[in-house]
Amino acid sequence: MSFPDHFYCTRPKFIDFIDCTGAGDVNTRTIRRADANGFILGLSGQWLRVVASSELHASWENPSGQWRVGLLTGYDLFPAPLVARVKRQRKVLHERHRLSLLSEAQQKKAAAKVGSAEDEEAEARLTLLEDQVSFINYFKVLNR
């Protein structure tokens, strides 16, 4: 596996945040060993490349070969106003997407009703579309 180390504009990308405060914010009790290619499996299920000491700094070594991994959501690290803004923006995007799906399902339902209702295939499609509309209405109730 090879992953790009930089974005297209040559700025380095952040793969991980590391808790260096010693405050115990991140539980790092899980210990992993790197595979032959220098990767460990993180707690999120993502493969993480362990940088060899010579690539990073000549004096940094990990003689045990054991790596402690932890996981913490970004919402736990970022300030409350930022979290609130991100959640608001995500809710707006979700609502737009949900409304477009609802509109599409209702248009398909109306088109199916205009066609030959006698046909068994059209009836099956109509039932499927009605199920989709009821599914979308369910999410309407959840978002209130």
Secondary structure by P-SEA (a helix, b strand, c coil): cccccccccccccccccccccccccccccbbbbbcccccccccccbbbbbcccccccccccccccbbbbbcccccccccaaaaaaaaaaaaaaaaaaaaaaaaaaaaaaaaaaacccccaaaaaaaaaaaaaaaaaaaaaaaac
